[in-house]
Amino acid sequence: MYQKILLPTDGSGYAEQEVDRVSKLIADDGEIIILSVAGKLTSSAFQSRKKVKKLNERMLKEAQAAVKSMEAKFDDSLNVKAMVRTGFPAETINEVVEEEGVDIIVISASGKSGIHKLIIGSVAEKVLKTADVDVLLVHNNEI
């Protein structure tokens, strides 16, 4: 059993499988930290500050909705903490691991798909390669 589990989410719809795994792994007095990372764009010659600001606000709202949705799936008897950060997902996940003293990361094998995944790459893969703690990669049947 683990004392502190980090559960990153992008709101992709694999929550049921992740919640099941985490609920089985957490110690009775342990803490589950649900994390969603909102990207942060900067303005450029091709996009106005106003448009970038709106996109950043939308990504932040989506991240907040993702953690709220995931949090609602856990039994009230569990100690669950919701967290939203901005930044690059894999890097931010590793920062939270260090800051919070996390024992294990439970992450889906796939989240975003299609062209989005090709552009950004696999967050789970980056976390697997860079994390200083154990990582449980949750296999999803839809992959």
Summary of the structure (lengths in Angstrom):
residues: 143
radius of gyration: 15.3
end to end distance: 27.7
largest distance: 52.5
contacts: 426
relative contact order: 0.22
helix: 43%
strand: 28%
